Amino acid sequence: MKIYHIPKEIALVIIKGYQKTLSPDHGIFKHRFPQGYCKYDPSCSEYTYQAITKYGLVKGGIMGTYRILRCNPFSKGGYDPVS
C-alpha cells in the first residue's frame, strides 16, 4: 500500500465502523427499521463508501457530502447508484 492511500483507507474504516455501530440501516439499530431508514438506495453511508472506493477520497468525499445534503424531507429519494 502506498502512503497516499492511507487517508482513503482510514476514511473507509471510519465509514464501516459507523455502519456497524450507529447506522439505522446497517448497525445495531437496524431491527427498529425493518424496511430501512434511508430514503435512498444505496444508503448514504454505502454510497459514500462506494464513491470513495471508486473515485478516491477527494472526489468520492465530495460526492458523498453532496448526497448527504440532498437527503432531506423535500427529496424524493429512490435508487441512486454511484456512477
Buried (B, 14 or more C-beta within 10 A) or exposed (E): EEEEEEBBEEBBEEBBEBBEEEBBBBBEEBEEEEEEBBBBBBBBBBBBBBBBBEBBBEEBBEBBEEBBEBBEEEEEEEEBEBE
